[in-house]
Amino acid sequence: MEFVNLPDIQFTDQQVQSIKDAVLTSIEAKTGRTMNRADPDRIFMLALVDEIIQLRVLIDQVKKGDLLKYARGGALEHLGAFYNVYRLDAEAARTTIRFTLSMPLTSPQTIPAGTRVGVQNSGGAMYFSTTEAAVIPAGGTVKDISAAASVTGTAGNGFIPGQVNTIMDPLPYVQSAVNVTESAGGADVESDEALRTRIRLAPESFSAAGPREGYIYWAKTASPAIIDVAAVSPADREVLVIPLLQGGELPTQDIIYQVSAAVNDRAVRPLTDHVTVQAPEVVPYDITLTYYISSSNVAAETTIQAAVNKAIDEYRLWQKSKLGRDINPSELIWRVKSAGALRVDVSAPTNIEVSELQVAQEGNVNITYGGLADD
């Protein structure tokens, strides 16, 4: 879905020197006199040329805003409106909170929608609220309820089970409330690149025949946290949709429900299709490497070490940010050497093929600095 076959385009000439020469030549031809470098009229003319150049740059930018490849911000949103595609708002992270009663009751116990449970040691600054009312039946003591973060965006992501555990709205007989899943799915306002991709996919949504790109388009409308989607047909009339979240995170059950609702809408799904949404299969891999720095770069040794660690972190994110991306140690070596390493000895990973229904995720990461080495 990239613009690989489209040439770059420029609507105005912005070559500074050629514009100045053209204006100077034109004025000298019309006035019949030559202006030297100290001529006040020449200085005045050059000041006007600067304004002309800035105007040409602005005209070029505005005109490019009419094209999907270049449009940004509001201009991009207006292009999307032609296809009824609008920028997705920021979304709050979600988790599942388990409410436990102190004893079985003879009557049902209701957990109201909006019941707040705070993050440990946050002082109430960050909390999750139940998204719907739930009932613990008579004789029962436990109920799992979906809850959303108090703020939108990625700030609510990454709270592991047990970290959301402070009851802020006490309820009779409720002894504890604690998250049993890691919070995920929080996303900032949809980026220009993500919106651009959905606009390109939009024409596929008009088909009633269930095209692959159509399912991908509708799946991506479920949440701005979705970075990639695969859609395949493992059997006749069977469709399998696999979403992947930003940062290579696996979709939570809440995201799976949202995607399922989007692709199974009666106005979207062909009557003959049976659509299933599930998380991608994880292909684990380890990173074990030793790198060396040139002895000629001893003065920058600490800086290069920091750059190498950053490069490895960026590789880990790159590797898991797309479904079906093969595990590629050559990419890892290239990134580490680009960060300043002289030599890289990689024991793991090896080349591993990853299908479009899978995502690679790192396990153990062991990085060793081997010291300085001669070129």
C-alpha positions as CSV (number, residue, x, y, z in Angstrom):
1,M,0.0,0.0,0.0
2,E,2.9,2.3,-0.6
3,F,3.3,4.9,-3.3
4,V,6.1,3.0,-4.9
5,N,5.1,3.6,-8.5
6,L,4.3,7.3,-8.2
7,P,7.1,9.8,-9.2
8,D,7.8,12.8,-6.9
9,I,6.2,15.9,-8.2
10,Q,6.9,19.6,-7.8
11,F,4.4,22.2,-9.0
12,T,6.7,25.3,-8.9
13,D,10.3,26.0,-9.7
14,Q,12.1,26.7,-6.4
15,Q,15.7,27.0,-7.7
16,V,16.9,30.1,-5.9
17,Q,19.7,31.1,-8.1
18,S,17.8,30.5,-11.4
19,I,14.9,32.6,-10.2
20,K,17.2,35.5,-9.2
21,D,19.0,35.3,-12.5
22,A,15.7,35.3,-14.4
23,V,14.3,38.3,-12.5
24,L,17.5,40.2,-12.8
25,T,17.8,39.5,-16.6
26,S,14.2,40.5,-17.1
27,I,14.5,43.8,-15.2
28,E,17.8,44.8,-16.9
29,A,16.3,44.0,-20.3
30,K,13.2,46.2,-19.7
31,T,15.1,49.1,-18.0
32,G,18.0,49.0,-20.4
33,R,20.6,49.3,-17.6
34,T,22.9,46.9,-15.8
35,M,22.6,46.8,-12.0
36,N,25.8,46.1,-10.1
37,R,26.0,44.4,-6.7
38,A,25.8,47.6,-4.7
39,D,22.9,49.0,-6.7
40,P,20.0,49.9,-4.3
41,D,17.5,48.7,-7.0
42,R,19.3,45.4,-7.2
43,I,19.1,45.0,-3.4
44,F,15.4,45.9,-3.4
45,M,14.8,43.4,-6.3
46,L,16.6,40.6,-4.4
47,A,14.4,41.2,-1.3
48,L,11.3,40.8,-3.5
49,V,12.8,37.6,-5.0
50,D,13.0,36.1,-1.6
51,E,9.3,36.7,-1.1
52,I,8.6,35.2,-4.5
53,I,10.5,32.1,-3.6
54,Q,8.7,31.7,-0.3
55,L,5.4,32.2,-2.2
56,R,6.3,29.4,-4.7
57,V,7.2,27.1,-1.8
58,L,3.8,27.8,-0.3
59,I,2.0,27.3,-3.6
60,D,3.7,24.0,-4.0
61,Q,2.8,22.8,-0.5
62,V,-0.8,23.8,-0.9
63,K,-1.1,22.2,-4.3
64,K,0.5,19.0,-3.0
65,G,-2.2,19.0,-0.3
66,D,-4.6,17.9,-3.1
67,L,-2.7,14.7,-3.6
68,L,-3.0,11.7,-1.2
69,K,0.8,11.1,-1.3
70,Y,1.7,14.5,0.1
71,A,-1.4,15.7,2.0
72,R,-1.1,16.2,5.8
73,G,-3.2,17.3,8.7
74,G,-6.5,19.0,7.8
75,A,-5.9,18.6,4.0
76,L,-5.6,14.9,4.4
77,E,-8.8,14.7,6.4
78,H,-10.6,16.6,3.7
79,L,-9.4,14.0,1.1
80,G,-10.6,11.3,3.4
81,A,-14.1,12.9,3.6
82,F,-14.6,12.1,-0.1
83,Y,-14.6,8.4,0.9
84,N,-16.3,8.9,4.3
85,V,-13.0,8.1,6.0
86,Y,-12.3,10.2,9.1
87,R,-9.4,10.3,11.5
88,L,-9.8,8.0,14.5
89,D,-9.8,9.7,17.9
90,A,-7.4,8.7,20.6
91,E,-8.5,5.6,22.5
92,A,-8.1,4.5,26.1
93,A,-6.2,1.4,27.1
94,R,-8.3,-1.5,28.4
95,T,-7.8,-4.3,30.9
96,T,-9.9,-6.9,32.6
97,I,-10.5,-6.4,36.4
98,R,-11.5,-9.3,38.7
99,F,-13.8,-8.3,41.5
100,T,-13.9,-10.6,44.4
101,L,-16.5,-10.7,47.3
102,S,-15.5,-11.4,50.9
103,M,-18.1,-14.1,51.1
104,P,-20.9,-15.7,49.0
105,L,-24.2,-13.7,49.2
106,T,-27.7,-14.9,49.1
107,S,-28.6,-12.1,46.6
108,P,-26.9,-10.8,43.5
109,Q,-24.3,-8.1,43.9
110,T,-24.1,-5.4,41.2
111,I,-20.8,-3.8,40.2
112,P,-21.9,-0.5,38.6
113,A,-20.5,0.8,35.3
114,G,-17.9,3.4,36.0
115,T,-16.5,1.7,39.2
116,R,-12.9,3.0,39.5
117,V,-9.9,0.9,40.4
118,G,-6.6,2.8,40.7
119,V,-3.1,1.9,39.6
120,Q,-0.9,0.9,42.5
121,N,1.1,3.9,44.0
122,S,-0.4,6.4,41.5
123,G,-2.2,8.3,44.1
124,G,-5.4,8.1,42.1
125,A,-3.9,9.9,39.1
126,M,-4.3,6.9,36.9
127,Y,-7.2,4.5,37.2
128,F,-9.5,2.2,35.2
129,S,-13.3,2.4,35.2
130,T,-15.6,-0.5,34.4
131,T,-17.2,0.0,31.0
132,E,-20.5,-1.7,31.9
133,A,-22.4,-2.9,34.9
134,A,-22.0,-6.5,35.9
135,V,-23.7,-8.8,38.4
136,I,-22.1,-11.4,40.6
137,P,-24.9,-13.9,41.0
138,A,-26.1,-15.2,44.4
139,G,-23.6,-17.7,45.7
140,G,-20.8,-16.5,43.5
141,T,-17.8,-14.5,44.6
142,V,-15.9,-13.5,41.5
143,K,-16.6,-11.5,38.3
144,D,-14.3,-10.3,35.5
145,I,-15.2,-7.0,34.0
146,S,-13.7,-4.9,31.2
147,A,-12.4,-1.5,32.3
148,A,-11.0,1.5,30.4
149,A,-8.1,3.8,31.5
150,S,-9.0,7.3,32.8
151,V,-6.9,8.9,30.0
152,T,-6.7,8.2,26.3
153,G,-3.5,7.4,24.5
154,T,-0.6,5.1,25.3
155,A,-0.2,6.2,28.9
156,G,-2.6,3.5,30.1
157,N,-0.8,0.7,28.3
158,G,1.6,-1.8,30.0
159,F,0.2,-2.3,33.5
160,I,0.8,-5.9,34.2
161,P,-1.6,-8.1,36.1
162,G,-1.8,-7.0,39.7
163,Q,-0.8,-3.4,39.2
164,V,-4.3,-2.1,39.0
165,N,-5.5,-2.9,42.5
166,T,-6.7,0.1,44.5
167,I,-10.5,0.3,44.9
168,M,-11.5,4.0,44.6
169,D,-15.3,3.4,44.8
170,P,-15.8,1.0,47.7
171,L,-18.7,-1.4,47.3
172,P,-20.4,-3.5,50.0
173,Y,-18.8,-7.0,50.3
174,V,-16.2,-6.3,47.6
175,Q,-13.0,-7.5,49.1
176,S,-10.6,-6.8,46.2
177,A,-10.4,-5.7,42.6
178,V,-7.3,-6.4,40.5
179,N,-6.5,-6.5,36.9
180,V,-5.9,-10.0,35.5
181,T,-4.7,-9.0,32.0
182,E,-2.0,-6.5,31.0
183,S,-3.5,-3.2,29.9
184,A,-3.2,-2.5,26.2
185,G,-5.0,-1.0,23.2
186,G,-4.5,2.6,24.2
187,A,-3.6,4.8,21.2
188,D,-3.0,8.4,20.4
189,V,-5.0,10.2,17.7
190,E,-4.5,8.4,14.4
191,S,-1.4,9.5,12.6
192,D,-1.3,10.9,9.1
193,E,0.4,7.8,7.7
194,A,-2.2,5.5,9.2
195,L,-5.1,7.7,7.9
196,R,-3.4,7.8,4.5
197,T,-3.3,4.0,4.4
198,R,-7.0,3.7,5.3
199,I,-8.0,6.3,2.6
200,R,-6.1,4.2,0.0
201,L,-7.9,1.1,1.2
202,A,-11.3,2.8,1.3
203,P,-12.4,1.9,-2.3
204,E,-12.0,-1.7,-1.4
205,S,-14.7,-1.2,1.2
206,F,-17.3,-0.4,-1.5
207,S,-17.2,-4.0,-2.8
208,A,-19.9,-6.4,-1.6
209,A,-17.8,-9.5,-2.5
210,G,-15.6,-9.5,0.5
211,P,-12.1,-8.6,-0.9
212,R,-9.0,-9.1,1.2
213,E,-8.3,-5.4,1.3
214,G,-11.9,-4.7,2.3
215,Y,-11.6,-6.8,5.4
216,I,-8.2,-5.1,6.2
217,Y,-9.8,-1.6,5.8
218,W,-12.8,-2.4,8.1
219,A,-10.6,-4.0,10.7
220,K,-8.4,-0.9,10.9
221,T,-11.4,1.2,11.6
222,A,-11.9,-0.6,14.9
223,S,-9.0,1.2,16.7
224,P,-6.1,3.6,16.0
225,A,-3.9,1.2,18.0
226,I,-4.1,-1.3,15.1
227,I,-0.9,-1.1,13.0
228,D,-1.3,-4.1,10.7
229,V,-4.0,-6.6,9.7
230,A,-3.9,-9.9,7.8
231,A,-7.0,-11.3,6.1
232,V,-7.0,-14.8,4.7
233,S,-9.4,-17.5,3.6
234,P,-8.3,-20.9,5.0
235,A,-11.4,-22.6,3.5
236,D,-14.4,-21.8,1.3
237,R,-16.6,-19.1,2.9
238,E,-14.2,-18.9,5.9
239,V,-12.3,-15.7,6.6
240,L,-9.7,-15.2,9.2
241,V,-8.7,-11.7,10.3
242,I,-5.5,-11.1,12.3
243,P,-4.9,-7.7,13.8
244,L,-1.6,-6.4,15.3
245,L,-1.2,-3.5,17.7
246,Q,1.3,-0.7,17.8
247,G,4.6,-1.7,19.3
248,G,4.1,-5.3,18.1
249,E,1.6,-5.9,20.9
250,L,-0.9,-8.7,20.6
251,P,-4.6,-7.6,20.5
252,T,-6.5,-7.8,23.8
253,Q,-9.8,-9.5,23.9
254,D,-11.5,-6.1,23.9
255,I,-9.7,-5.2,20.6
256,I,-10.6,-8.6,19.1
257,Y,-14.3,-7.9,20.0
258,Q,-14.1,-4.4,18.4
259,V,-12.5,-5.8,15.2
260,S,-15.0,-8.6,15.1
261,A,-17.9,-6.2,15.4
262,A,-16.4,-4.0,12.6
263,V,-15.9,-6.8,10.1
264,N,-19.1,-8.7,10.9
265,D,-21.4,-5.6,10.5
266,R,-24.3,-6.5,8.2
267,A,-23.4,-3.7,5.9
268,V,-19.8,-5.1,5.6
269,R,-19.7,-8.8,5.7
270,P,-21.1,-10.8,2.7
271,L,-23.9,-13.2,3.9
272,T,-21.9,-16.3,2.9
273,D,-18.8,-15.4,4.8
274,H,-18.0,-16.7,8.3
275,V,-15.5,-14.3,9.8
276,T,-13.2,-15.1,12.7
277,V,-10.9,-12.6,14.4
278,Q,-7.9,-13.8,16.5
279,A,-4.5,-12.8,17.7
280,P,-1.5,-13.6,15.6
281,E,0.7,-16.6,16.4
282,V,3.9,-15.6,18.1
283,V,7.2,-16.8,16.6
284,P,9.7,-16.4,19.4
285,Y,13.4,-15.7,18.9
286,D,16.4,-14.7,21.0
287,I,19.1,-12.2,20.5
288,T,22.6,-13.1,21.4
289,L,25.5,-11.0,20.0
290,T,28.9,-9.6,20.7
291,Y,30.0,-6.4,19.2
292,Y,33.3,-4.6,19.0
293,I,34.3,-1.0,18.5
294,S,37.3,0.2,16.5
295,S,40.2,1.2,18.6
296,S,40.4,4.4,16.5
297,N,37.0,5.4,18.0
298,V,38.1,5.0,21.6
299,A,37.1,8.6,22.3
300,A,33.5,7.9,21.3
301,E,33.4,4.5,23.0
302,T,30.6,5.4,25.4
303,T,28.6,7.2,22.8
304,I,28.8,4.3,20.4
305,Q,27.8,1.8,23.1
306,A,24.6,3.9,23.7
307,A,23.9,4.1,20.0
308,V,24.3,0.3,19.6
309,N,21.8,-0.4,22.5
310,K,19.4,2.0,20.8
311,A,19.8,0.3,17.5
312,I,19.1,-3.1,19.0
313,D,15.9,-1.7,20.7
314,E,14.8,-0.2,17.3
315,Y,15.5,-3.6,15.6
316,R,13.3,-5.4,18.2
317,L,10.5,-2.9,17.5
318,W,10.9,-3.1,13.7
319,Q,10.9,-6.9,13.8
320,K,7.6,-7.2,15.6
321,S,5.8,-4.2,14.0
322,K,4.5,-6.1,10.9
323,L,2.8,-9.4,10.4
324,G,4.8,-11.9,8.4
325,R,8.1,-10.1,8.7
326,D,10.8,-12.8,8.5
327,I,13.3,-12.9,11.3
328,N,16.4,-11.3,9.7
329,P,19.7,-11.2,11.5
330,S,21.2,-9.3,8.5
331,E,19.0,-6.4,9.4
332,L,20.2,-6.6,13.0
333,I,23.9,-6.6,12.0
334,W,23.3,-3.7,9.6
335,R,21.7,-1.6,12.3
336,V,24.4,-2.3,14.9
337,K,27.2,-1.5,12.4
338,S,25.4,1.7,11.4
339,A,25.4,2.7,15.0
340,G,29.2,2.6,15.0
341,A,30.2,-1.0,15.8
342,L,33.3,-2.3,13.9
343,R,32.3,-6.0,14.0
344,V,29.2,-7.9,15.1
345,D,29.2,-11.6,16.0
346,V,25.6,-12.9,16.1
347,S,24.8,-16.3,17.6
348,A,21.1,-15.7,17.5
349,P,18.7,-15.1,15.8
350,T,19.0,-17.2,12.7
351,N,16.9,-16.6,9.5
352,I,13.4,-17.8,10.2
353,E,10.4,-17.5,7.9
354,V,7.3,-15.9,9.4
355,S,3.9,-16.4,7.8
356,E,1.4,-13.5,7.4
357,L,-0.6,-15.0,10.3
358,Q,2.4,-14.8,12.6
359,V,4.5,-12.1,14.3
360,A,8.1,-12.4,15.5
361,Q,8.7,-11.4,19.1
362,E,12.0,-11.4,21.0
363,G,12.6,-13.5,24.1
364,N,16.0,-13.5,25.8
365,V,18.3,-10.6,24.8
366,N,22.0,-11.0,25.6
367,I,24.2,-8.2,24.3
368,T,27.9,-8.3,25.1
369,Y,30.4,-5.5,24.4
370,G,33.6,-7.3,23.3
371,G,35.8,-4.2,23.7
372,L,38.1,-2.4,21.2
373,A,39.5,-4.0,18.1
374,D,41.9,-3.0,15.4
375,D,40.4,-2.2,12.0
